[in-house]
Amino acid sequence: MANHKQTAKRARQTVVKTERNRFYKTRIKNITKAVLVAIDANDKEKATEAFKTANKYLHHCVSKNILKLGTASRKVSRLQQRINSL
């Protein structure tokens, strides 16, 4: 239990931010997984379509400060390399 007004407010803010970050991180995992499933199925067309969505969303998360630019770029690059190997 917080002893000061400021610590109580920080505790409330942390709950909201944690929930928001969980939403974004889960969505990142699901979108990335859709690309990987299409790659495993050797469906280049479907993988490319899913990759467009993943690329857009990853960079959207950069603008929301959920991911750093380098992290998003690395994830996009690795997905693109796997698609190109099909």
C-alpha positions in Angstrom: 0.0 0.0 0.0 1.3 3.4 -0.9 2.2 5.9 1.8 2.2 9.0 -0.3 -0.1 10.4 -2.9 2.6 10.3 -5.6 3.3 6.6 -5.0 -0.4 5.8 -5.2 -0.7 7.6 -8.5 2.4 5.8 -9.9 0.9 2.5 -8.8 -2.3 3.3 -10.7 -0.3 4.4 -13.8 1.8 1.3 -13.7 -1.3 -0.9 -13.9 -2.6 0.9 -17.0 0.8 0.9 -18.7 1.4 -2.8 -18.0 -2.0 -3.7 -19.5 -1.3 -1.6 -22.6 2.2 -3.0 -23.1 0.8 -6.6 -22.7 -1.7 -5.9 -25.5 0.9 -4.6 -27.9 3.5 -7.3 -27.1 0.9 -10.0 -27.5 -0.2 -8.6 -30.8 3.4 -8.4 -32.0 3.9 -12.1 -31.2 0.6 -13.1 -33.0 1.4 -11.1 -36.1 4.9 -12.5 -36.3 3.6 -16.0 -35.8 1.2 -15.6 -38.7 4.2 -14.9 -41.0 6.2 -17.8 -39.6 3.2 -20.2 -40.1 2.9 -19.1 -43.7 6.7 -19.6 -44.2 6.5 -23.1 -42.7 3.7 -23.9 -45.1 5.9 -22.8 -48.0 3.2 -20.3 -49.0 5.2 -17.3 -50.2 2.1 -15.4 -51.3 0.4 -15.7 -47.9 3.7 -15.0 -46.1 4.3 -11.9 -48.1 0.8 -10.6 -47.3 1.2 -11.4 -43.6 4.7 -9.7 -43.7 3.2 -6.5 -44.9 0.9 -6.4 -41.9 3.7 -7.3 -39.6 6.1 -4.7 -41.0 3.4 -2.0 -40.7 2.5 -2.9 -37.1 6.1 -3.3 -35.9 6.9 0.2 -37.0 3.6 1.5 -35.6 4.8 0.1 -32.2 8.1 2.1 -32.7 6.1 5.3 -33.0 4.2 4.4 -29.8 7.5 3.7 -28.0 6.6 0.1 -27.4 9.7 -1.1 -29.4 13.0 0.5 -30.2 13.7 1.2 -33.9 16.6 -1.3 -34.0 14.5 -4.0 -32.5 11.7 -3.6 -35.0 14.2 -3.3 -37.9 15.9 -6.5 -36.7 12.6 -8.4 -36.5 11.5 -7.2 -39.9 14.9 -8.1 -41.5 14.8 -11.6 -40.1 11.3 -12.2 -41.3 12.2 -10.8 -44.8 15.2 -13.1 -45.0 13.1 -16.1 -44.2 10.5 -15.1 -46.9 13.3 -14.6 -49.5 14.7 -18.1 -48.8 11.4 -19.6 -50.0 
